[in-house]
Every structure is written in C-alpha cells, then in structure tokens.
C-alpha cells in the first residue's frame, strides 16, 4: 500500500496534519480523503490546537493535473463526485472547535492554499508565494478558495487573485489580511509551533466560543454575532477552566492560571 500524501502527527496537545508527497507535494486523487481521515482522528482526540504544514522545500505545487485528466476521461458524473469532497474537507477543518494554524513556506498553490484558508490563522515565511492558479487549466478553485479570499480580503481582491492566476508574495497577502503574520525564511515551523503550543495551553472552551462568534459575524454581521455572544459568554461560567482561573486571579493575580481544556 502506498504511503498517504496527507497524514496526522502529534506534538503534545498540538495535532499536525502534514502534507508529504515530495518533491512537489502534489495533491493526488486521494488527498482529500486522507484529509478527512486525519480530521476524523483529530475530532476524536484530546488535541487542543491543530497545525497544517508541509515537508520539503516547497509547501505544494497544487493538484496533480493527471487527476483532472482522469476526471475529463471519465465524464461529467465523475466531475461531480470529484468536486464535492474538496469543499467538504475544508468546511470540516473550519468546523473544528480548536484553534487551527497554517504554517506556509515556499510555493503554496491551489488546494494547499485552500486548506490553509480553512484554518483560523496563516503564518508564512518571507519568500513564500501563493496562488489560486486554476485558470491556467480552465478551472475556478474547487475547494472554496475564492470565497475565503473574499471573506478575508474582499471581493475585488478575490476576483483579481483568481482571474489572473498569478503568484502573490507573503507581504502582499499580509497587507490584504489573508496572511496573519510573516516571519523569516526557515523559521515558520519553529515559531509557529511555539505559537500553536501557546494556543493549545489556553482556555480551549473559550477559544471555541470565539470561533463561533467570529463565524456568526462572517455569516450574518455584527447583529448575528451579538445574538450569539450572550449565550457563548454565559456558558463559559460553567467550565472548570473559568472557575479555576477566576480563583487563581483573585489569589495570585493575572497570568498564573493554567487551563485543562474543560
């Protein structure tokens, strides 16, 4: 049996979904099924943060175009079967209750970027380049990249990035609000994992509430988020983490509490 293109690793409380298909880290026909299998494991685990990363000199050259040729050869019905899991995988990643962080280096194209856009945060090295380049084969992004760029950077930026099929540097995408932080080359894994570990030791239930509120805002604006916030806020008073942290604050001052994710 061939080694999976995408596999799960653990580093303490941080789960890592790792793309490893050298030298180009191309997405194969089975990549999104492998992503789903990793998410199955994460959902049933005690992980408190998740990192999306890749091994090798580049993040990914995108989808293996041989997969597109096989879809063309099989006909329209196969195209529908091929397309649906792409967006389902990204949506499941977004729905995780724990913080998620993409750590990008080198070239990051098409599906790899779309999975990164399904993460809460994206960190990138200075020399990283990003692109949704599906237009070169007559496609539009199939895993939700267009709308997720639009959510972060606005509709006009999304149209530009997808229409041109061009490559954009990390600094530009940070300025657009797509990338959260740009770090020096060769440092994104070390620095990003330290940050992920910090997230994993934080108030996991409160982080989940924050994710829900932000999602409500994205879907329905401030009014929808305002409707959700009181329930999310008040529900946290029943958590062990909040109760222990309040006691710690009153007894020892701020910054001394530890969180167990409960």
C-alpha positions, -999 to 999 in steps of 0.1 A, spaced: 0 0 0 13 35 -9 22 59 18 -5 86 23 0 120 9 -15 136 40 -10 122 74 -15 130 111 12 136 136 11 148 173 34 171 193 19 171 228 -15 188 226 -9 200 191 -21 179 162 -4 183 129 -18 175 95 12 171 73 14 171 35 43 149 24 45 140 -12 79 150 -24 94 167 -43 64 189 -53 39 179 -26 12 175 -52 -24 168 -42 -34 134 -56 -68 119 -62 -69 106 -27 -56 136 -8 -89 150 4 -100 115 16 -67 114 36 -75 149 49 -109 136 60 -93 106 78 -70 129 96 -99 151 107 -117 120 120 -88 113 143 -85 149 154 -122 152 162 -120 121 184 -88 131 202 -77 153 230 -58 177 207 -63 214 217 -48 230 186 -40 220 151 -13 229 126 -15 224 88 20 222 74 41 205 47 75 189 44 102 196 19 114 228 1 80 239 -11 46 237 5 28 224 -25 27 227 -63 -10 222 -61 -32 194 -76 -16 167 -97 -31 176 -132 -32 139 -140 -62 138 -116 -80 163 -138 -73 143 -169 -88 112 -153 -119 132 -145 -121 145 -181 -118 110 -194 -145 96 -170 -171 122 -179 -194 148 -161 -206 124 -134 -171 119 -122 -165 156 -121 -194 160 -96 -180 131 -74 -145 146 -76 -156 182 -66 -178 176 -35 -151 162 -12 -129 192 -19 -151 217 -2 -163 193 24 -128 188 37 -122 225 41 -155 230 58 -148 202 83 -115 218 91 -132 252 97 -157 235 120 -131 221 144 -136 236 179 -99 240 185 -76 268 171 -61 260 137 -29 274 122 -14 270 87 24 273 86 34 280 50 68 281 33 79 282 -3 54 279 -30 17 273 -19 -8 267 -48 -44 257 -53 -56 230 -29 -29 235 -4 -37 272 -1 -74 264 1 -68 241 31 -47 269 46 -76 293 41 -98 269 61 -75 275 91 -82 302 116 -47 318 111 -20 316 84 17 323 91 41 324 62 78 328 55 90 360 37 98 342 5 65 323 3 44 327 -28 7 320 -30 -16 314 -59 -50 301 -69 -39 293 -105 -67 270 -116 -74 294 -145 -44 280 -164 -64 248 -170 -98 265 -174 -110 259 -139 -121 280 -109 -109 269 -74 -130 239 -62 -122 238 -25 -136 272 -16 -105 294 -20 -123 321 -39 -149 328 -12 -124 325 16 -101 351 0 -131 373 -4 -140 368 32 -105 379 43 -96 404 17 -128 415 0 -145 405 -33 -123 427 -56 -91 411 -43 -106 376 -47 -115 383 -83 -80 397 -90 -62 368 -75 -83 341 -92 -88 359 -126 -51 365 -130 -39 331 -118 -9 350 -106 16 344 -77 14 368 -47 41 372 -21 35 368 17 39 406 23 11 414 -1 -12 388 13 -4 400 49 -13 436 37 -46 422 23 -55 405 55 -52 369 41 -19 361 60 -18 369 97 20 370 102 51 369 80 83 355 96 119 350 84 127 322 60 135 289 77 117 300 109 79 294 103 79 259 118 98 267 149 80 299 156 46 287 145 48 256 166 56 277 197 26 298 190 4 267 184 16 253 218 6 286 234 -29 282 219 -31 246 230 -24 255 266 -50 283 266 -87 282 275 -99 258 249 -136 262 255 -133 300 253 -114 297 221 -142 276 207 -167 303 217 -146 329 200 -146 308 168 -183 305 169 -188 343 174 -164 352 145 -182 327 123 -215 342 132 -202 376 123 -189 364 89 -223 348 81 -246 375 95 -227 406 105 -225 422 139 -262 417 146 -259 379 142 -228 378 164 -245 400 190 -273 375 192 -249 346 198 -225 363 222 -245 363 254 -251 325 253 -215 318 245 -202 342 272 -225 330 299 -220 293 291 -183 296 299 -190 303 336 -199 266 339 -165 254 327 -138 242 350 -112 263 333 -130 296 340 -138 287 376 -102 278 383 -88 308 365 -111 332 385 -99 316 417 -63 319 406 -67 355 395 -81 365 429 -55 346 449 -23 351 428 -30 379 403 -33 377 365 -13 353 343 -9 325 368 -38 303 358 -34 270 338 -61 256 316 -71 220 310 -95 224 282 -126 216 303 
